[in-house]
Amino acid sequence: MQFWSNLFIAVGSAGMFYYAFRFPFSTHLWELKESPKEDKLFGLVNGYYFWLGSWFLILLGSILPLIPYLSPK
């Protein structure tokens, strides 16, 4: 379980670094939802959803180690 936790956190953090360099700077995240096609990763995922997916992986990786403690015994 710890391996997957560390992997999700590492991939999510790498995604946030990539997000910082790849997508244009904006002060509001909703501005990234309507970004033009050239501001999309592989023409499919815009900056907002890339940011959202990266944070999802970081949070999932943070919660995974807690599952054994939360399950009933």
N, C-alpha and C positions, 0 to 999 in steps of 0.2 A: 504494500500500500504506500509505503514511503517513497519507493522508486517512482510510482506514478505521480505522486504529489510533487516531487522535485522536478519531474519531467514537465508537468503542466505549468508549473511556475516558471521554469526556464524558457519554455516555448512562448508563454504569454509575455514574459519580459523581453525576449528577443523581438516579438511582434511589436511591442511598444517602442523599442528603439527603431525598428524599421519604419513604423508609423511616423515617428518624429522626423525622419529624413526623407521619406517618400511622398507624403501627402502635404499639401500646402498648409501653412499656418492659418488658423482661424481662431477668433476669440470665442465663438459659439459653435458647439458641435453640430447643431442643426444646419449650419451653413454647409457642412460636409455632405449632408444627405443629397443635396441637389448639385453635386459637383459635376463638371463636364466629363465626358468619356475619357479624356486623356488623364484625368486624375483618379482613375480606377485601376486596381490591381488586376492584371490580366483582362481588363475590360469588363470585369464582373462585379468586384467588391469595391465599393467606394470607401473613403476614409472613415466614415462613421461606423459602418459595420465591421471594418477591420479593427477599429478601436474597441468596439463592443465585444468582439470575439476574443481579443487579447485580454481584456479585463475579465471575461468569463473564465478563461483558462487559469488566470492567476487566482481568482476567487475559488474556483473548483479545486485547484491544487492546495489552497489553504484550508479548505474544509475537509478534504479526504482523510487526513490523519485523525480527525475528530470522530469519524464514524464508529470505530470500535468502542469509544467511550460512551457514545449515545445509544448504542444498541442494548436492548434489555438482556439481562443475564438470567 
